Amino acid sequence: MSSPFPFSTSNSPAVIQHKRSQILEALIKADPRFGAIPVRSVKYSTLQLMLQYYDAVFLGGILGQRYHSIKVTASSRLLSAAGKFIHPKMLTAYPDAEIRMSSDFLFRMKEGPFELNGLTVPTPQEAFLVVFEHELCHAVEFAYYGATGHSSRFMYFAHGVFGHTKHTHELPTIAAETTQKTGISVGSHVSFPYEGQTLSGIVSYLGKSARVMVASPRGNYYMNNDHSKTYLKYQVPVSLLTRIP
């Protein structure tokens, strides 16, 4: 039976590494500063070129066929994840989409090896590509099925096309480093000083600062779709937080 996909879903490790290395070499040639360690910068044009190469080399041009537009951006504000696929809320015949990559973790990575998605890679640049491959699998799955997650179907693409055996990484995001240093993570109960009093709440976001949700009848936010309690939202420097056991 012929494959319904215009790309191979049974690439060997050698083929995958050869293709990935070819793409990385072309990107560094086009943008030498991307080749530095630590990485100093990455051009917007380099990100779009990365998408074009992957679509052509690995995916048989499927993204160009299935999406009206799909762009790749680098965000210094993406701190809790290394990459994110942003899909339209309503699926149309030719939707728009975005793959947002964290420049924060890219610029802070120095010495490898790096463990991610079940692979071990030696450089920040190759780690960046493997993160991008993960987001491409979301884009492919969404293009065909109108939804995407980390199901067995997703791993079918991730493993068959790119050799990934997991969908997690151990990359040095700010959130991970903060948790390692302080023991505070998303979901932690914390206290902090505010205008002469001590408030307590739950961490809902962790980056260069923390977002803490404090229960209050005056609040206009909910958590986890639970409408029985309202919260006020505070942005608090991590240094001011005390973890409540």
Secondary structure, DSSP 8 states (H G I E B T S, - for coil): ---SSSS-S---HHHHHHHHHHHHHHHHHH-GGGGSSS-----HHHHHHHHHHHHHHTSTTHHHHH-SEEEEEEETT--S-SEEEE--SS--SS-EEEEEEEHHHHHH--S--EEETTEEESSHHHHHHHHHHHHHHHHHHHHHHS---SSHHHHHHHHHHH----S-B----HHHHHHHHHS--TT-EEEEEETTEEEEEEEEEESSEEEEEEE-TT--EEETTEEEEEEEEEEEEGGG-EE--
